[in-house]
Amino acid sequence: MSTLQLSLAIIGGLVLAGVVAYNAWVTSKSAPRTARERGPQDAAPGAYEGGAQTGRFDDTAPVDLAERSHTGPGLDISQRIEPVLDDGPSPVAASDEPPQEARHPGPPVVPVTLSNVVHVPEKKPALDALIDVITPMLLDGEVSGDALLAALPGTRRVGSKPFAVEGQSETTGEWESPRAGQRYRALQAGVQLANRAGALNDIEFSEFVVKAQAFADAVGATPDFPDMRAEVARARELDAFASGHDAQLGFVLRARRAAWSPGYVAQNAARLGFVAGALPGRMVLAGSQSGQAPILSLVFDPQAAMAEDPEQSALREIALSLEVTHVPRSEQPFVRMRQAAIALAEAMDGVVTDDAGQMLSTDTMDRIGADLESLYDALDSHDLSAGSPQARRLFS
């Protein structure tokens, strides 16, 4: 072999090796980050604990809230917001209640285990004259809880509205759902005036009368129904208020460069107190009180979470959401949402945007916070404070 041929062979080998090395580098850079990786940005598990965050949003021009979509982070309460990140009814909701169409210091670090999945207690809020049509049922004497349970209708709904029966306990004098082995001296039936499906209408009220009358006949009670026109008018008024004060906020965290694996997202979210939700691809930040709705939800592609090898699944974005009317103001949900978004963006090399991909500035966040305070004040003035049982029922 001549010197020229040998030189060309060596040069060709070097070029081939360079191409292989370059392809390997590109592949490694584009692979999703996994939970086993520990970069410098992962070394501060207390980044969410105590005090203001040192991170910052990209300093883009502020966005006019009035021009935002209702499902974006700008808070527009001129009409009902359609929630887009909700998992649907709570996993412990009554099985006979079909799903409805929607109107629309930091927490401690908690490991993500099945035992940490948040569950909502089965106890339902009592009937309330503020948001329910209530029909008293007169009894000649006491009635057993077993008889009431046997007489209850097969479904606890009237159209799209929840239907309920309560008895006044002989021992405590409190109103409660009928229980076996108890005795009751008075009864009442009710149907909710409004929810995200709209206001109670004439047809639904008539269905309520039929269902309540059948129950009363079965237990020997005499119902005293209110005037239909007055109750339907009250339902429309309540629905109009709810339509203008229903809001859900959503941030989207997008990867700058390398994608994320579900395990990598879960690892970083767990450091901020998030735990596994009831559905794949969902984590929640639990409230401080038992039975309280989650403060925040973090959602990503459920198919990636259920993949045969989740560590090989690539996520380019995750969503962080807040159901405003379901979380008490005392929990400072927006402050914690903002801090969590900053912390996650810094830890995973991402940016915080709205659902249209527009990055959010600090000024925009400040304006959203101010609008939320006005919303909380309006809810308080109508005895429908955010996070209260009445608000959670009305805005569901």
Disulfide bonds with the S-S distance in Angstrom:
none
